Amino acid sequence: MTIVFITGVGRGIGRALVEAYLAQPNTTVIGSVRNKADAKYQELQNSPAASGSKLILVSIESSSQTDPKQAVEEIQAAGIGHVDIAIANAGYSPPFAGADSVALKDVEESFRVNALAPLALYQALKPLLDKSSAPKWITMSSAVGSITNIELYGVSGLISYGVAKAALNWITVAAQGADKNLIAFSVHPGLVQTDMGNAGARAAGLEKAPVTLETVTSKLLPFIAEATREKTSGKFFNLDDDTELPW
């Protein structure tokens, strides 16, 4: 039985990942939403599943530093004894602004959701990851978080988002550096056709984001499955073109 924990599964990439993993047999998917009691998630709860597979929903508000611990306690009480794959997917894109004009509250909120929330999740999940024979920790980052490429990409107007994603990358490398059994890496999925991705595409003059959700799942699932400590861990990958990004 493979156990996968994914945050932010109510829509977008998170939801697509849930559907893709449930299509695999003998897979328990634990997905976080803001409030699992909300009726709008009932359809997600009834997602088709392969033989031996199932979905468990937990409530995690991304701005909360205590929800991850409560969610882990809940799944442990339900009989989950380990987690093999954890994907920190939930994120937030604040308004565009550069260093000279950005509202500090936007930087703070982005950092809270895009960096501190995944860190809180990692700390809560660590005891369950430790019980996996090959634990994997994946953070859904962004090329905007590449400090080396800020000028190349022309993304200095995305400071709130970039600062937080750069911090998330740092946390990911620190996690794998402190745990020699952990396979941890960051992924830039490309400009994906989600609410956030389409908004970014329109800001860049495009009608919509070029990368489909199906493309993301078809590339990411085998990438995770084949990831190793030697060739993958501690690195930052552009899923869109299968290249390694500089920090």
Contacts in CASP RR format, 6 or more apart in sequence:
PFRMAT RR
TARGET T0000
AUTHOR 0000-0000-0000
METHOD contacts of the structure
MODEL  1
MTIVFITGVGRGIGRALVEAYLAQPNTTVIGSVRNKADAKYQELQNSPAA
SGSKLILVSIESSSQTDPKQAVEEIQAAGIGHVDIAIANAGYSPPFAGAD
SVALKDVEESFRVNALAPLALYQALKPLLDKSSAPKWITMSSAVGSITNI
ELYGVSGLISYGVAKAALNWITVAAQGADKNLIAFSVHPGLVQTDMGNAG
ARAAGLEKAPVTLETVTSKLLPFIAEATREKTSGKFFNLDDDTELPW
1 26 0 8 1.000
1 27 0 8 1.000
1 28 0 8 1.000
2 24 0 8 1.000
2 26 0 8 1.000
2 27 0 8 1.000
2 28 0 8 1.000
2 84 0 8 1.000
2 85 0 8 1.000
3 27 0 8 1.000
3 28 0 8 1.000
3 30 0 8 1.000
3 80 0 8 1.000
3 81 0 8 1.000
3 82 0 8 1.000
3 83 0 8 1.000
3 84 0 8 1.000
3 85 0 8 1.000
3 132 0 8 1.000
4 21 0 8 1.000
4 27 0 8 1.000
4 28 0 8 1.000
4 29 0 8 1.000
4 30 0 8 1.000
4 83 0 8 1.000
4 84 0 8 1.000
4 85 0 8 1.000
4 86 0 8 1.000
4 87 0 8 1.000
5 30 0 8 1.000
5 31 0 8 1.000
5 32 0 8 1.000
5 83 0 8 1.000
5 85 0 8 1.000
5 86 0 8 1.000
5 87 0 8 1.000
5 125 0 8 1.000
6 14 0 8 1.000
6 17 0 8 1.000
6 18 0 8 1.000
6 21 0 8 1.000
6 29 0 8 1.000
6 30 0 8 1.000
6 31 0 8 1.000
6 32 0 8 1.000
6 86 0 8 1.000
6 87 0 8 1.000
6 89 0 8 1.000
7 14 0 8 1.000
7 31 0 8 1.000
7 32 0 8 1.000
7 60 0 8 1.000
7 62 0 8 1.000
7 87 0 8 1.000
7 88 0 8 1.000
7 89 0 8 1.000
7 90 0 8 1.000
7 117 0 8 1.000
7 118 0 8 1.000
7 121 0 8 1.000
8 14 0 8 1.000
8 31 0 8 1.000
8 32 0 8 1.000
8 33 0 8 1.000
8 60 0 8 1.000
8 62 0 8 1.000
8 89 0 8 1.000
8 90 0 8 1.000
8 91 0 8 1.000
9 15 0 8 1.000
9 17 0 8 1.000
9 18 0 8 1.000
9 31 0 8 1.000
9 32 0 8 1.000
9 33 0 8 1.000
9 44 0 8 1.000
9 57 0 8 1.000
9 89 0 8 1.000
10 33 0 8 1.000
10 41 0 8 1.000
10 44 0 8 1.000
11 194 0 8 1.000
11 195 0 8 1.000
12 192 0 8 1.000
12 194 0 8 1.000
12 195 0 8 1.000
12 213 0 8 1.000
13 89 0 8 1.000
13 140 0 8 1.000
13 189 0 8 1.000
13 192 0 8 1.000
13 194 0 8 1.000
13 213 0 8 1.000
13 216 0 8 1.000
14 87 0 8 1.000
14 89 0 8 1.000
14 90 0 8 1.000
15 44 0 8 1.000
16 213 0 8 1.000
16 214 0 8 1.000
16 216 0 8 1.000
16 217 0 8 1.000
17 87 0 8 1.000
17 89 0 8 1.000
17 216 0 8 1.000
17 217 0 8 1.000
17 220 0 8 1.000
17 221 0 8 1.000
18 29 0 8 1.000
18 31 0 8 1.000
18 44 0 8 1.000
18 47 0 8 1.000
18 55 0 8 1.000
19 47 0 8 1.000
19 48 0 8 1.000
19 217 0 8 1.000
20 217 0 8 1.000
20 221 0 8 1.000
21 27 0 8 1.000
21 29 0 8 1.000
21 53 0 8 1.000
21 221 0 8 1.000
22 29 0 8 1.000
22 47 0 8 1.000
22 48 0 8 1.000
22 49 0 8 1.000
22 50 0 8 1.000
22 53 0 8 1.000
22 54 0 8 1.000
22 55 0 8 1.000
23 48 0 8 1.000
23 49 0 8 1.000
23 50 0 8 1.000
23 53 0 8 1.000
24 50 0 8 1.000
24 53 0 8 1.000
24 221 0 8 1.000
25 50 0 8 1.000
25 51 0 8 1.000
25 52 0 8 1.000
25 53 0 8 1.000
26 50 0 8 1.000
26 51 0 8 1.000
26 52 0 8 1.000
26 53 0 8 1.000
27 50 0 8 1.000
27 52 0 8 1.000
27 53 0 8 1.000
28 53 0 8 1.000
28 54 0 8 1.000
28 55 0 8 1.000
28 56 0 8 1.000
28 80 0 8 1.000
29 53 0 8 1.000
29 54 0 8 1.000
29 55 0 8 1.000
29 56 0 8 1.000
30 55 0 8 1.000
30 56 0 8 1.000
30 57 0 8 1.000
30 58 0 8 1.000
30 75 0 8 1.000
30 80 0 8 1.000
30 83 0 8 1.000
31 55 0 8 1.000
31 56 0 8 1.000
31 57 0 8 1.000
31 58 0 8 1.000
32 57 0 8 1.000
32 58 0 8 1.000
32 59 0 8 1.000
32 60 0 8 1.000
32 71 0 8 1.000
32 90 0 8 1.000
33 41 0 8 1.000
33 44 0 8 1.000
33 57 0 8 1.000
33 58 0 8 1.000
33 59 0 8 1.000
33 60 0 8 1.000
34 59 0 8 1.000
34 60 0 8 1.000
34 61 0 8 1.000
34 62 0 8 1.000
35 41 0 8 1.000
35 59 0 8 1.000
35 61 0 8 1.000
36 57 0 8 1.000
36 58 0 8 1.000
36 59 0 8 1.000
37 59 0 8 1.000
41 57 0 8 1.000
44 55 0 8 1.000
44 57 0 8 1.000
45 55 0 8 1.000
45 57 0 8 1.000
47 55 0 8 1.000
49 55 0 8 1.000
56 75 0 8 1.000
56 78 0 8 1.000
56 80 0 8 1.000
58 71 0 8 1.000
58 74 0 8 1.000
58 75 0 8 1.000
59 67 0 8 1.000
59 70 0 8 1.000
59 71 0 8 1.000
60 67 0 8 1.000
60 68 0 8 1.000
60 71 0 8 1.000
60 90 0 8 1.000
60 117 0 8 1.000
60 121 0 8 1.000
61 67 0 8 1.000
62 90 0 8 1.000
62 91 0 8 1.000
62 92 0 8 1.000
62 112 0 8 1.000
62 113 0 8 1.000
62 117 0 8 1.000
63 109 0 8 1.000
63 112 0 8 1.000
63 113 0 8 1.000
63 117 0 8 1.000
64 117 0 8 1.000
64 120 0 8 1.000
65 116 0 8 1.000
65 117 0 8 1.000
65 120 0 8 1.000
66 120 0 8 1.000
67 120 0 8 1.000
68 117 0 8 1.000
68 120 0 8 1.000
68 121 0 8 1.000
68 123 0 8 1.000
68 124 0 8 1.000
68 125 0 8 1.000
69 120 0 8 1.000
69 123 0 8 1.000
69 124 0 8 1.000
71 124 0 8 1.000
72 124 0 8 1.000
72 125 0 8 1.000
72 127 0 8 1.000
72 128 0 8 1.000
76 128 0 8 1.000
80 128 0 8 1.000
81 128 0 8 1.000
81 131 0 8 1.000
82 128 0 8 1.000
82 129 0 8 1.000
82 131 0 8 1.000
82 132 0 8 1.000
83 125 0 8 1.000
83 128 0 8 1.000
83 129 0 8 1.000
83 131 0 8 1.000
83 132 0 8 1.000
83 135 0 8 1.000
84 132 0 8 1.000
84 133 0 8 1.000
84 134 0 8 1.000
84 135 0 8 1.000
84 136 0 8 1.000
85 135 0 8 1.000
85 136 0 8 1.000
85 138 0 8 1.000
85 224 0 8 1.000
86 121 0 8 1.000
86 122 0 8 1.000
86 125 0 8 1.000
86 129 0 8 1.000
86 135 0 8 1.000
86 136 0 8 1.000
86 137 0 8 1.000
86 138 0 8 1.000
87 138 0 8 1.000
87 139 0 8 1.000
87 140 0 8 1.000
87 224 0 8 1.000
88 117 0 8 1.000
88 118 0 8 1.000
88 121 0 8 1.000
88 122 0 8 1.000
88 137 0 8 1.000
88 138 0 8 1.000
88 139 0 8 1.000
88 140 0 8 1.000
88 168 0 8 1.000
89 140 0 8 1.000
90 113 0 8 1.000
90 117 0 8 1.000
91 113 0 8 1.000
91 114 0 8 1.000
91 117 0 8 1.000
91 140 0 8 1.000
91 196 0 8 1.000
92 109 0 8 1.000
92 110 0 8 1.000
92 113 0 8 1.000
92 114 0 8 1.000
93 110 0 8 1.000
93 161 0 8 1.000
93 196 0 8 1.000
93 197 0 8 1.000
93 199 0 8 1.000
93 200 0 8 1.000
94 106 0 8 1.000
94 107 0 8 1.000
94 109 0 8 1.000
94 110 0 8 1.000
94 160 0 8 1.000
94 161 0 8 1.000
95 103 0 8 1.000
95 106 0 8 1.000
95 160 0 8 1.000
96 157 0 8 1.000
96 158 0 8 1.000
96 203 0 8 1.000
97 103 0 8 1.000
97 106 0 8 1.000
97 157 0 8 1.000
97 159 0 8 1.000
97 160 0 8 1.000
98 156 0 8 1.000
98 157 0 8 1.000
98 158 0 8 1.000
98 159 0 8 1.000
99 156 0 8 1.000
99 159 0 8 1.000
102 157 0 8 1.000
102 159 0 8 1.000
102 160 0 8 1.000
106 160 0 8 1.000
107 159 0 8 1.000
107 160 0 8 1.000
107 163 0 8 1.000
107 164 0 8 1.000
109 160 0 8 1.000
110 160 0 8 1.000
110 161 0 8 1.000
110 162 0 8 1.000
110 163 0 8 1.000
110 164 0 8 1.000
111 160 0 8 1.000
111 163 0 8 1.000
111 164 0 8 1.000
111 167 0 8 1.000
113 164 0 8 1.000
114 161 0 8 1.000
114 164 0 8 1.000
114 165 0 8 1.000
114 167 0 8 1.000
114 168 0 8 1.000
115 164 0 8 1.000
115 165 0 8 1.000
115 167 0 8 1.000
115 168 0 8 1.000
115 171 0 8 1.000
118 139 0 8 1.000
118 168 0 8 1.000
118 171 0 8 1.000
119 171 0 8 1.000
122 137 0 8 1.000
122 171 0 8 1.000
122 175 0 8 1.000
129 135 0 8 1.000
129 137 0 8 1.000
129 182 0 8 1.000
130 179 0 8 1.000
130 181 0 8 1.000
134 181 0 8 1.000
134 183 0 8 1.000
135 181 0 8 1.000
135 182 0 8 1.000
135 183 0 8 1.000
136 182 0 8 1.000
136 183 0 8 1.000
136 184 0 8 1.000
136 224 0 8 1.000
136 227 0 8 1.000
137 172 0 8 1.000
137 175 0 8 1.000
137 176 0 8 1.000
137 182 0 8 1.000
137 183 0 8 1.000
137 184 0 8 1.000
137 185 0 8 1.000
138 184 0 8 1.000
138 185 0 8 1.000
138 186 0 8 1.000
138 187 0 8 1.000
138 224 0 8 1.000
139 168 0 8 1.000
139 169 0 8 1.000
139 171 0 8 1.000
139 172 0 8 1.000
139 184 0 8 1.000
139 185 0 8 1.000
139 186 0 8 1.000
139 187 0 8 1.000
140 186 0 8 1.000
140 187 0 8 1.000
140 189 0 8 1.000
141 165 0 8 1.000
141 168 0 8 1.000
141 169 0 8 1.000
141 172 0 8 1.000
141 186 0 8 1.000
141 187 0 8 1.000
141 188 0 8 1.000
141 236 0 8 1.000
142 161 0 8 1.000
142 162 0 8 1.000
142 165 0 8 1.000
142 188 0 8 1.000
143 149 0 8 1.000
143 153 0 8 1.000
143 155 0 8 1.000
143 188 0 8 1.000
143 190 0 8 1.000
143 238 0 8 1.000
143 245 0 8 1.000
144 153 0 8 1.000
144 155 0 8 1.000
144 158 0 8 1.000
144 161 0 8 1.000
144 162 0 8 1.000
144 165 0 8 1.000
145 161 0 8 1.000
145 162 0 8 1.000
145 163 0 8 1.000
145 165 0 8 1.000
145 166 0 8 1.000
145 169 0 8 1.000
146 153 0 8 1.000
146 166 0 8 1.000
146 236 0 8 1.000
146 245 0 8 1.000
146 246 0 8 1.000
146 247 0 8 1.000
147 166 0 8 1.000
147 247 0 8 1.000
148 246 0 8 1.000
148 247 0 8 1.000
149 155 0 8 1.000
149 245 0 8 1.000
149 246 0 8 1.000
150 156 0 8 1.000
155 162 0 8 1.000
166 247 0 8 1.000
168 186 0 8 1.000
169 186 0 8 1.000
169 236 0 8 1.000
169 247 0 8 1.000
172 184 0 8 1.000
172 185 0 8 1.000
172 186 0 8 1.000
172 234 0 8 1.000
173 184 0 8 1.000
173 234 0 8 1.000
173 247 0 8 1.000
175 182 0 8 1.000
175 184 0 8 1.000
176 182 0 8 1.000
176 183 0 8 1.000
176 184 0 8 1.000
176 185 0 8 1.000
176 233 0 8 1.000
176 234 0 8 1.000
177 184 0 8 1.000
177 234 0 8 1.000
180 229 0 8 1.000
181 229 0 8 1.000
182 229 0 8 1.000
182 233 0 8 1.000
183 227 0 8 1.000
183 228 0 8 1.000
183 229 0 8 1.000
183 232 0 8 1.000
183 233 0 8 1.000
184 233 0 8 1.000
184 234 0 8 1.000
185 227 0 8 1.000
185 232 0 8 1.000
185 233 0 8 1.000
185 234 0 8 1.000
185 235 0 8 1.000
185 236 0 8 1.000
185 237 0 8 1.000
186 234 0 8 1.000
186 235 0 8 1.000
186 236 0 8 1.000
186 237 0 8 1.000
187 220 0 8 1.000
187 223 0 8 1.000
187 236 0 8 1.000
187 237 0 8 1.000
187 239 0 8 1.000
188 236 0 8 1.000
188 237 0 8 1.000
188 238 0 8 1.000
188 239 0 8 1.000
188 240 0 8 1.000
188 245 0 8 1.000
189 211 0 8 1.000
189 216 0 8 1.000
189 220 0 8 1.000
189 239 0 8 1.000
189 240 0 8 1.000
190 209 0 8 1.000
190 211 0 8 1.000
190 216 0 8 1.000
190 238 0 8 1.000
190 239 0 8 1.000
190 240 0 8 1.000
191 197 0 8 1.000
191 200 0 8 1.000
191 201 0 8 1.000
191 204 0 8 1.000
191 206 0 8 1.000
191 209 0 8 1.000
191 210 0 8 1.000
191 211 0 8 1.000
191 240 0 8 1.000
192 209 0 8 1.000
192 211 0 8 1.000
192 212 0 8 1.000
192 213 0 8 1.000
192 216 0 8 1.000
193 208 0 8 1.000
193 209 0 8 1.000
193 210 0 8 1.000
193 211 0 8 1.000
193 212 0 8 1.000
193 213 0 8 1.000
194 209 0 8 1.000
194 213 0 8 1.000
197 209 0 8 1.000
198 208 0 8 1.000
198 209 0 8 1.000
200 209 0 8 1.000
201 207 0 8 1.000
201 208 0 8 1.000
201 209 0 8 1.000
201 210 0 8 1.000
202 208 0 8 1.000
211 240 0 8 1.000
216 239 0 8 1.000
219 239 0 8 1.000
219 242 0 8 1.000
220 239 0 8 1.000
223 237 0 8 1.000
223 239 0 8 1.000
226 232 0 8 1.000
227 233 0 8 1.000
235 244 0 8 1.000
236 244 0 8 1.000
236 245 0 8 1.000
236 246 0 8 1.000
236 247 0 8 1.000
237 243 0 8 1.000
237 244 0 8 1.000
237 245 0 8 1.000
238 244 0 8 1.000
238 245 0 8 1.000
END
